[in-house]
């Protein structure tokens, strides 16, 4: 639901997708069982079992099982099984497996694999 929501440049078989909002889930050509709610949420290449809720949440290449909730949460390179909750939490995580950022800008830049950042701006610079 929404302009270009679930739009696929190279349509392929996908199942179990929910896309609500302007360009939500756009160009997510291969992810199954995904949720993208919000302006450009989960816009590019959302992998299987991903959840993106909020404006620009999980926008660029979120990997399998990632969860991004909040404006710009998990914006770019959200790693497999990563969790971002809060505005700009894990904004650029660079593919670090299983890390968690909860709070405004928590784990904002290059958070290390399997690390946890809780609180406003906790772990905002490389924690690897």
C-alpha positions, -999 to 999 in steps of 0.1 A, spaced: 0 0 0 15 33 -11 33 48 -41 58 22 -54 54 1 -23 67 -34 -32 77 -22 -67 102 -47 -82 125 -38 -111 132 -75 -117 100 -93 -105 106 -127 -90 86 -150 -68 84 -137 -33 60 -146 -6 47 -133 27 56 -96 22 39 -66 39 48 -32 25 31 0 36 42 35 28 59 55 0 84 32 -16 83 7 13 100 -25 2 107 -10 -32 134 -31 -51 133 -58 -24 134 -84 -52 142 -115 -33 133 -113 4 105 -135 17 84 -130 49 94 -93 52 77 -63 68 84 -27 57 62 0 71 70 37 66 85 61 40 112 42 22 114 15 49 132 -16 36 136 0 2 166 -19 -13 172 -56 -12 155 -66 20 165 -102 28 143 -129 43 126 -124 77 134 -87 80 114 -61 98 117 -24 91 93 1 107 98 39 105 109 64 79 140 51 62 143 22 86 164 -7 72 166 11 39 198 -2 23 206 -40 22 193 -53 55 204 -89 59 184 -119 70 165 -117 103 174 -80 110 150 -57 128 150 -19 125 125 2 143 126 40 143 135 68 119 167 59 101 172 29 123 195 3 106 197 26 76 226 10 58 242 -24 58 221 -38 87 238 -71 95 222 -106 98 202 -109 130 210 -73 139 186 -52 160 182 -15 159 156 3 180 155 41 181 161 70 159 193 64 138 203 34 159 229 13 141 227 38 112 257 23 95 265 -11 109 287 -24 80 275 -60 82 285 -69 118 266 -100 128 241 -101 157 248 -67 172 221 -47 190 216 -9 193 188 5 215 184 42 219 189 74 198 221 68 177 231 37 197 257 18 178 256 45 151 288 37 133 306 4 127 293 -14 157 312 -47 163 298 -82 158 277 -95 187 280 -63 206 253 -44 225 249 -6 228 221 7 250 213 43 257 214 76 237 245 77 216 260 46 233 287 31 211 284 58 184 319 52 171 335 19 160 330 -6 188 347 -35 170 
